[in-house]
Amino acid sequence: MLDRPTSPAAGTAASAPVVNLCESDLALAAQDGLITQGQAQALWARWLAIRQVAAAPAALPAAHLAGPRFSFTNTLYYFGGMVAIGAMSLFMSLGWEAFGSWGLALITLAYLVACLKVADHLKQRNLQVPAGILATLAVVLVPLLVWCVQHLMGWWPPGGPERFSAYHTHINWRWLTLEFVTLAAGVVMLWRYRLPFMVMPIAITLWYMNMDVANALWTEVGYWDWSFVRDVSLVFGIATAFVALWVDVRCRRATEPEWRQDYAFWLYLFGTLMFWCGLSLRDSNSEWGKAVYCLINLVLVFTGAALGRRVFTVFGGLGVAVYLGYLSHKVFGDSLLFPFVLTLLGLGVVALGIWWQRHEQQINQRLSAWLPAGLRADG
């Protein structure tokens, strides 16, 4: 039985009757010769389609991505999670000599399984933020577990660091095995839990990997080449930013609520960090080169406004400020007017911020018009 859907126009007529129809009613009408059998089937199919469309929930705007609000509760969640990650890493590092490879591997594995179990329980209770933190903690333990397995199996290359704590402080190509396994595990766990905070260790691992890949390549040369490391960082940053852009488009176009979340944030952050640092560390003796640096940062500012990603705007603004500071120092460096010029420059930036805030919505809309529909901040 199908209730006839009421249109807005029909709803205004108080005397309009509501008729309940069944498929058998149309079959009887066809038997009586009022309509044909084909018309009866077509009418029933059409009414079913209208009913399904009316009952379907309204689709979210294409650019709307769900994300946690930074309420006091969420702040406690993230703060406690970061403290737990740091404390657990410190505990594992200090326990290396005390427990040995087997002991540390078992402890790490037990912690990892426990984190996943708790994450499952929290997700079932719809506590998405703490579930994401616990699942992220499990991903963070993967490189330590790989480290233990390599030592137990005798697979750790000779000449490398002998303490896992060096993983976060020393650049070395031997960490690449840990990083590749961490990336694979992170992607699998992200697909399993579908919680955006889990992208954080993946992005950090990509950041570590760009330095360790450079180390592996310059080891063949036999000497330290800082400019090569800088260029590798720049290339890795561009690649990570494009991956973030691809993830961003997929999330904006997704129809499942679990995938309509901001999975691209951490990739944007670390991709922009690697690119901007690699770009800013390039030492150009040419005034044209410095002007191009400023132009690239201006592009970052407007790209951030168009995409609705302030990480681009922040780093681009820093680059423009560095260039303007350079110009001020070069032109007025030996002048008594230098402090006044810097003051005016700072106040000018503040005034620009005020103007931008007042017109931010209009600016974003105009810049978004140049982007494909899947990337527009206004949907």
Secondary structure, DSSP 8 states (H G I E B T S, - for coil): -EE----HHHHT-TT----EE-HHHHHHHHHTTSS-HHHHHHHHHHHHHHHHHHHS-----TT--B-----HHHHHHHHHHHHHHHHHHHHHHHHHHHHHHHHHHHHHHHHHHHHHHHHHHHHHTT-HHHHHHHHHHHHHTHHHHHHHHHHHHT-S-TTS-SSGGGGGT---GGGHHHHHHHHHHHHHHHHHH--GGGHHHHHHHHHHHHHHHHHHHHHHHTS--HHHHHHHHHHHHHHHHHHHHHHHHHHHH--STTTSB--SHHHHHHHHHHHHHHHHT-----HHHHHHHHHHHHHHHHHHHHHT-HHHHHHHHHHHHHHHHHHHHHHHTTSTTHHHHHHHHHHHHHHHHHHHHHTHHHHHHHHHTTS-GGG-TT-
